[in-house]
Amino acid sequence: MTKADIVNEIAKSTGVEKVQVQAIVEAFMDSVKDAMIKGENVYLRGFGSFIIKKRAEKVARNISKNTTITIPEHNIPAFKPAKSFAGEVK
C-alpha cells in the first residue's frame, strides 16, 4: 500500500477531499519525523510505537579489500507494533 492508496482510502471513508487528506497525512508524517530527529519516541496507543534504537559500535570486514573497519555507534528509527495490532496480522 502506498501513501496515495492511504489517502484514497481515508478520503473514501470520511468524505473529505483528497487534497485535504493528503495535507493531513503529510503533516502527520512530518510530525513523526521531527519528533524522532529530536530524539523523541512516538507512541500511538493501539497501533504501535516509532522508536529510536541504538546500534552499538562494531567491527566489520571489507571482503574485497581484505581490511577491517569500525562502524561507530549510531541510532536508527524503528517501528514496534502494539500487541493488539500484531496479533491481528497473520
FILUM-77067 format. One record per atom (N, C-alpha, C): chain; x, y, z. Coordinates in steps of 0.2 Angstrom, whole numbers, plus 5000, padded with zeros to 4 digits. Layout:
REM residues N
  ch    xx    yy    zz
   A     X     Y     Z
...
This chain:
REM residues 90
  ch    xx    yy    zz
   A  5004  4994  5000
   A  5000  5000  5000
   A  5004  5006  5000
   A  5003  5011  4996
   A  5007  5017  4995
   A  5003  5023  4999
   A  5007  5028  4999
   A  5004  5034  5003
   A  4998  5036  4999
   A  4998  5036  4992
   A  4992  5038  4988
   A  4986  5033  4990
   A  4988  5027  4991
   A  4982  5022  4992
   A  4979  5024  4999
   A  4983  5026  5004
   A  4981  5028  5010
   A  4977  5034  5010
   A  4979  5039  5006
   A  4975  5045  5005
   A  4968  5043  5002
   A  4968  5039  4997
   A  4962  5037  4994
   A  4957  5034  4998
   A  4960  5029  5003
   A  4956  5025  5007
   A  4952  5030  5013
   A  4956  5035  5015
   A  4954  5039  5020
   A  4949  5044  5017
   A  4950  5046  5011
   A  4945  5051  5008
   A  4939  5047  5006
   A  4939  5041  5004
   A  4933  5037  5003
   A  4929  5036  5010
   A  4932  5034  5015
   A  4929  5033  5021
   A  4926  5039  5025
   A  4930  5045  5024
   A  4927  5051  5028
   A  4924  5056  5024
   A  4924  5055  5017
   A  4921  5060  5013
   A  4924  5067  5012
   A  4930  5067  5015
   A  4935  5073  5014
   A  4938  5073  5008
   A  4940  5079  5005
   A  4943  5079  4999
   A  4950  5076  4999
   A  4953  5073  4994
   A  4959  5070  4994
   A  4965  5075  4995
   A  4964  5081  4993
   A  4969  5087  4994
   A  4970  5088  5001
   A  4964  5088  5005
   A  4965  5090  5012
   A  4968  5084  5016
   A  4965  5078  5014
   A  4968  5071  5017
   A  4975  5071  5016
   A  4978  5072  5010
   A  4985  5072  5008
   A  4989  5077  5013
   A  4986  5083  5014
   A  4990  5088  5018
   A  4990  5085  5025
   A  4985  5082  5028
   A  4985  5079  5034
   A  4990  5074  5035
   A  4990  5069  5030
   A  4994  5063  5031
   A  5002  5066  5030
   A  5003  5071  5026
   A  5010  5074  5026
   A  5012  5077  5032
   A  5007  5081  5035
   A  5008  5084  5042
   A  5009  5079  5047
   A  5006  5073  5047
   A  5007  5068  5052
   A  5014  5065  5051
   A  5016  5063  5045
   A  5022  5061  5044
   A  5028  5065  5046
   A  5027  5072  5044
   A  5032  5077  5046
   A  5033  5077  5054
   A  5027  5077  5058
   A  5027  5077  5065
   A  5031  5071  5068
   A  5030  5065  5065
   A  5033  5059  5067
   A  5041  5060  5066
   A  5043  5062  5060
   A  5050  5063  5058
   A  5053  5068  5063
   A  5050  5074  5064
   A  5053  5079  5068
   A  5054  5077  5075
   A  5049  5073  5078
   A  5050  5071  5084
   A  5056  5066  5085
   A  5056  5062  5080
   A  5062  5057  5080
   A  5068  5060  5079
   A  5069  5065  5075
   A  5075  5069  5074
   A  5077  5072  5080
   A  5072  5074  5084
   A  5074  5077  5091
   A  5076  5072  5096
   A  5075  5066  5094
   A  5077  5060  5099
   A  5071  5058  5103
   A  5065  5060  5101
   A  5059  5058  5105
   A  5056  5052  5102
   A  5053  5047  5106
   A  5049  5042  5103
   A  5042  5044  5102
   A  5038  5041  5097
   A  5031  5042  5096
   A  5027  5036  5098
   A  5022  5037  5102
   A  5018  5031  5105
   A  5011  5033  5102
   A  5008  5028  5098
   A  5001  5028  5096
   A  4998  5022  5099
   A  4994  5023  5104
   A  4990  5018  5108
   A  4986  5014  5103
   A  4987  5007  5103
   A  4983  5003  5099
   A  4986  5002  5092
   A  4991  5005  5090
   A  4994  5005  5084
   A  5001  5003  5084
   A  5005  5007  5088
   A  5012  5005  5089
   A  5016  5011  5091
   A  5023  5010  5091
   A  5027  5015  5093
   A  5033  5016  5088
   A  5034  5022  5086
   A  5040  5024  5082
   A  5046  5025  5087
   A  5051  5021  5087
   A  5056  5022  5092
   A  5063  5023  5089
   A  5067  5025  5093
   A  5074  5026  5091
   A  5078  5020  5094
   A  5082  5016  5090
   A  5086  5011  5093
   A  5093  5013  5092
   A  5097  5011  5097
   A  5104  5012  5097
   A  5108  5006  5094
   A  5112  5007  5089
   A  5116  5001  5087
   A  5123  5002  5090
   A  5126  4997  5093
   A  5132  4998  5096
   A  5138  4998  5091
   A  5144  5001  5093
   A  5150  5001  5089
   A  5152  4994  5087
   A  5154  4992  5081
   A  5156  4986  5079
   A  5161  4986  5074
   A  5165  4980  5073
   A  5170  4980  5069
   A  5167  4975  5063
   A  5168  4978  5057
   A  5166  4975  5051
   A  5172  4973  5046
   A  5171  4969  5041
   A  5176  4967  5037
   A  5174  4969  5029
   A  5179  4972  5026
   A  5178  4974  5019
   A  5181  4968  5015
   A  5177  4963  5012
   A  5180  4957  5009
   A  5184  4959  5003
   A  5182  4963  4999
   A  5185  4965  4993
   A  5192  4968  4994
   A  5193  4972  4999
   A  5200  4975  5001
   A  5203  4971  5006
   A  5200  4966  5009
   A  5203  4962  5015
   A  5205  4966  5021
   A  5201  4971  5023
   A  5203  4976  5028
   A  5197  4976  5033
   A  5198  4978  5039
   A  5193  4979  5044
   A  5191  4986  5045
   A  5185  4988  5046
   A  5183  4995  5048
   A  5179  4995  5054
   A  5179  5000  5058
   A  5175  5001  5064
   A  5169  5005  5062
   A  5163  5002  5063
   A  5157  5006  5062
   A  5155  5009  5069
   A  5154  5016  5069
   A  5153  5019  5075
   A  5146  5018  5078
   A  5145  5019  5084
   A  5138  5018  5087
   A  5134  5023  5084
   A  5128  5021  5082
   A  5123  5026  5079
   A  5116  5024  5080
   A  5111  5028  5079
   A  5104  5027  5080
   A  5100  5026  5074
   A  5095  5022  5074
   A  5091  5020  5068
   A  5084  5021  5070
   A  5079  5023  5066
   A  5072  5023  5068
   A  5069  5016  5067
   A  5064  5015  5071
   A  5061  5008  5070
   A  5054  5009  5072
   A  5050  5004  5070
   A  5043  5003  5072
   A  5042  4997  5076
   A  5038  4998  5082
   A  5036  4992  5085
   A  5029  4992  5086
   A  5025  4987  5083
   A  5018  4987  5083
   A  5015  4985  5090
   A  5009  4988  5091
   A  5006  4986  5098
   A  5004  4979  5098
   A  5003  4976  5104
   A  5002  4969  5104
   A  4995  4967  5101
   A  4990  4971  5102
   A  4983  4970  5098
   A  4984  4970  5091
   A  4988  4975  5088
   A  4989  4976  5081
   A  4993  4970  5078
   A  4998  4968  5082
   A  5002  4962  5079
   A  4999  4956  5080
   A  4994  4955  5084
   A  4990  4949  5085
   A  4985  4948  5079
   A  4983  4954  5076
   A  4978  4953  5071
   A  4981  4952  5064
   A  4988  4953  5063
   A  4991  4952  5057
   A  4994  4944  5057
   A  4992  4941  5052
   A  4993  4934  5051
   A  4997  4932  5045
